[in-house]
């Protein structure tokens, strides 16, 4: 999973804002900002538009290819 995230991030870091949230760090600014999107399981991947409107989500493991395919749908 970590390798997939690294691959995804290296491909999309200049095209999209990527935020990592550690659910064990509830006082972290990222957790506080996005806590209304509480995951139903871990890992949890969520795509938001610029207004923080949910576009898609995935609970469970996800590959770099799956993340890329979903991201590409929203970059167009």
C-alpha positions, 0 to 999 in steps of 0.5 A, a space after each residue: 500500500 505504501 508503495 502505491 501511495 508513493 507512486 500515486 503521489 509522485 504522479 499527481 502531486 502537481 495536479 491535485 492536493 493530496 492530504 494524509 490524515 492519521 486517525 490516531 492524531 485527532 488534534 492534527 489540523 488535517 483531521 480537524 478540517 476533514 473529520 466530517 468525512 469520518 471513514 467507515 473503515 481504514 484505509 479510507 480514500 476520499 476525493 473532494 472537489 475544491 469546495 470540499 464536496 465529496 466526489 468519490 470514496 473507497 474503503 479498503 486497500 487501493 492500488 496506484 492504478 485505481 487511485 489514478 483512474 479515479 483521479 483522472 475522471 475528476 481532473 478533466 
